[in-house]
């Protein structure tokens, strides 16, 4: 039972993907063309945002969004300590200073109280991470920063279609940053990303920034970067986007099977928090006997991963972030206890039955 099977994801729509790629090859236009514009429009419509701007990766989406808001050297940007390092890398590439806050000990999403303690007069933005497919409490986060000139840029790399109180991830702040890495709920065949926003002026600035600050051919008005969603990836994403809702429903059904299988065990799935639509990019459980649980699952042929075994501030290059203004104890505790079980839409019913039965057996053995 592999943790993920990207071949199955491609095979499910292989004919349409082949046709979309052939269309790009026949057109002979590979960067910033009609396919990219069509995908941007379709993705913005699907999300419920006014604008979508394609970029080269999810990390770039964070960087370019922050640059578009004028954030750079000397500014501070707060994010959570249990995120993947690329979130912090995107912040640092603007020249801004990342500051870490802690997370809710049950849901693993940004804790607004910890966020409040991490703010300073230099804070210009907050990047809540909708981790594992579940939204942070963006309403509480906005309340913390209200009136302070602080932007909320949502990291939606794992949250395509997730919602909080009826609002989709990416639409609740100034901008939302998405990744289309192949393992994501909406994945390309390589790197890709997008920024969504309701602000047309910001979107225009982002389109300039992603292409060296250019507005007309060879006329540059900003110091920009090279970060463009290429036509081949945009074409593939356009094929996959219409199936995203169904795929997310399948993820939720598999998650429910895991919840049921583990209900009478000491292994605790991270809960689906109130007022959320969880899209289960990952199915994450907690146990104090993680290595034993992994071993028991491996015996039963079930592959597992850890997202993430080391909090950002415990990686050597980021050790200075441990000296921040708030405790990061819950991020550290989660890093010691969490384990991700296989969950992807192409899992067959037989695979789901095997994985959930194995999880229940392994949990009873730990």
N, C-alpha and C positions, 0 to 999 in steps of 0.2 A: 504494500500500500504506500505509494510515493506521497511525499508531502504535497506536491503539486505536479500536474501533468500538462505542460504547455503544448505538447503535440496534440492532445485531445482538444484543447481549446481552438487550435488552428484548424484541425480536421473538421470540426463541426460547421465551419463556414468556408471551407477551402475553395469551393468553386467561386463564390462571390469575391473572396480575397484575391484569387488569381485574376479574375476579370478586372478588378479595381486596379491592381498593379499593372496589368497589360495596358489599361487605358492611359496611365501615367507614362509608361514607356513609349506608347504610340504618340502621345502629345509632345514628348521631348522637353518638358518643363518640370524641373525637379525641386525648386525652392520658391516659396511665396507666390504660388499660382492659384488657379481656380479651386483645386482640391482643398487647399488649406483654407481658403475663404469659405468654401461650403461647409467644411467641418466646423470652423469657428462659429458660423451662424447657427448650425444645428446644435452644437454643444451649448451655446448661450441660451437657445430656446429651450433645450431639455432641462437645463439647470434653473431657468427662470431669471437669468441675468440679462442686463442690457447688452453687454459686450463680452466677447471672449477673444483672447490674444494668444495664439500659439507660440510656444517657445521650445527650446531643445530638450528640456528635462524639468522634473519637479524642483530640483535644487535651483535651477535657473529661474523658475517661476517665482520662488521666494525672493531671490536676489533682485530680479528685474522689477517685481512689485514694490519692494522697498525703495529701490533707486527711483522709481516713478513717483514715489511720495516724498522725494527729496531727502531721504535718510542716508547718512554717510558717516564719515569720520567724526568722532566725538559724541555721536548719538548712542544711546543704549536701546536694545531691543530685548524684551523678555520672552523666553519660551520655557518649556518644561524639561526637566532633567531626564525623563524616561523616553524621550524621543530618539529617533535615529540620528546619527551624527550629521547627515546631509542637511537637516533643518538648521543646525548651527553653522554649517559651512556656507549656506546661502546667506545668512546674516553677516558673517565675517567678510564675505566677498564684497559687500558694500563699503567696507571700512568701519562699520558700526561695531559696537561692543556687545556681545551676547551676555545676557544675565539669566540665570536659571531660577525657576521657582519649582515648587513641589506639586504633587498631584493628589487627587482623591484616592484614598487607600483601597477602595472597592472597585471603582470604575476605571482607574488609571488615566483619567482625563484631568486637565488643568484645574487646580484648586484655586478659586477666586480669592480666598483669604490669604493664601501663600503669595499669590500674584500681587495683592495689595502691598504686602511687605517687601516685595522685590522692586517696587517702583521708586524712581528717584527723579529729581528735577531734569535729568538728562534723558529720561525715557521718552522715546518718540513713537514706539510701536510695540505691540504685543502679538506674538505668533502662537495662538493656541493650536494644538495638534489634535485633530479628530482621530484618535488612535484606534487601530484595529477595526475601524468601520463604525465607530460611535462618536457622536458629536460631544464636544465640551459644552458646558452651560454658557453659551455665548451671551445670553441675556445678563447673567450675573457678571460676566467679564466686562461687557460694555458699561455696566453700572459702575464698576470699579474705576474705569478710565474716563468716564464721562466728564466733560468740561475741562480736561487737562491737555487737550491737543494731542492725544495719543491715538494712533490708528490701530485697528484690529485687522491683521492679515491672517486669514485662516490657512493652516496647512491641511489640505484636503487630500493628500497623497493616498490615503487609505480609506477615503470616505465618499466615493462617487455614488451619489444617490442617498446618502445618509441625511437625516433631518432632525431638527430640534424644534419642538412646538410648531410643527408644520412648515418650517423654513428649511430649505435645502442647504447642506454644507456648501460654503463658498459664497452664499448670498447674504450672510448675516453681518459681515464686516465691511471695511472699505474695499477689500479685494480678497479673492480666494485663489490659492495656488494648488494646482493639480499636477500629479505625475501620471504618465501613461506607460511607465515601465512595464514590461511584459507580464509581470505577476499581478498587476493591479486589477481591480474590478473591471475597469476599462483599460485594456492593455494594447500597446502597439507591438510591432515586431522588432523593437529596439527602443532607444530612448525617445522621450517626447514629453511635453508638458503644456500647460495652458494657465493663463490668469483670467479670472472672470471678475467683472465689476459692473456696478450700475452707473458708474461715472464715465461718460463719453469722453470728457477731456482727459481723464487719466488714461483711458484706453488708447487715445491718440498718442499720448506721450510714451506709453509702453511700446507701441508699434515702432516708434522712432528709436527708442532705447535698444530694442532687440536687434536692430540693424545699424549699429555704430552711431546712433543718434542722427540718422539720415531722415530727411523729410522729402527731398526730391533727389533724383540721381546726382550723386556727388555733391550734394549740399547738406552739410551736417550742422545741426543746431544744438546738439547735446553731446556729452561724452558717453557713448553707449558701449554696447558689447555685441558679440556675435552669438545670437541665440534664436534660431528659427526652427519651427516645426516643418520638416521637409514634406514634400508632396506625397511620397510613398507612404509615410507613416500616417499622414492625414487621411489618405484614401482608405487604409486599413481601418483606422478608427471610425470612419464614416460607415463602413460595413458593420462594425461591431456595436456601434452606439444603439441602434434600434433593439438589440437583444439584451441591453443592460438591465432593464427592469425585470425581465424574466430570470436572468442570471442571478440577480440579487434576491429574488424570491426563492430560488433554489438554494442559495446560500443560507437563507433564514430557515428553510425546512431542514437542512442538514444540521444546522446549529440546534434546532429544537430536538432533533434525535439525540444529539450529544447531551443536552441538558437533561433529557429524560433518563438516559443511560447512567448518568453520573449522579442522579438526584439522591441516592441513598448511600453515597460514598463520602470519604473525607476529602476527595479531590474537588475543589471548588471552581467552577467556571466563573470568569469575570461576568458580573451580571449585566443584563440589558437595563440601563437606567431609565427612570420615568421620563415621559414626554419625548422619547427618542424613537427614530426609526434606525435600527442597527442594520448595517449591510454586511457585517461579518466578513470583512476582508481577511481577518484571522479569527480562529476560535482559540481563545487563550484560557488556560486553567491555572490554578494556584495549588501548590503543594509544598510542604516542607521536606518532602522526600523526592525531589525532582529527579535526581540521577537514577534512583531506583525505579521510579515510574517510567522514565525513558527506556531503561533496560528491559522492563517488563513488556513495554509496547514493542520494542525492537524484536524481542523473542517471538512476538505474534505477527511480525512482518509489517509493523506500522512505523513509518518514519515520522520524526518530530523535529522541530526547530525551536529556538528561543528568540523572542523578539521583545526585549533585547537583553543579553546577559550582563552587559556592563552599562551603567548610566553614563551619560556624556562626560560628566566631570571626573569619572574614574579612568577615562582614557588618558594616556600620558600627555598628548599634546594639549589637552583641555583641563589639566589638573588645576589651573588657576581659577577655573569657574567654581570650584568647590568652596572658594573663599567668599562667596556671595552673601547677601544680607539675610537669607532665610534658610531654615533647615530643609534638607532634601531626603529626610529619613524614609518617607514612603516610597519614593522612587528607588531608593537603595533596597528596601525590603522586597518590593515587587521584582526587581532584577534577580534576586536570589530564589524566588519561588515560582515564577511564571514558566509556562510551557505551551507551545502552540501545536495543536493537533491538525491533521490534514483536513482541509475544507476547500473545495473548489467546485464550481457548478457542474462540471462534466463527470463528477463521481457518479457511478452507477448505483442503483439501489442496493445491489449486492455488495459493492464496496462500502457504502454507508453502513450497511448492516455489519460487515466485518469490522470496520473501524470503531463503531460505537460499542459493539460487543467486546472487542479487545480492550477498549478504554475502560469499560466497567470491570472486566476481569483484572486488568492491570492495577486499577485503583484499589480493588479489594485485596490485592497482594502486597500493597505498600503500607 
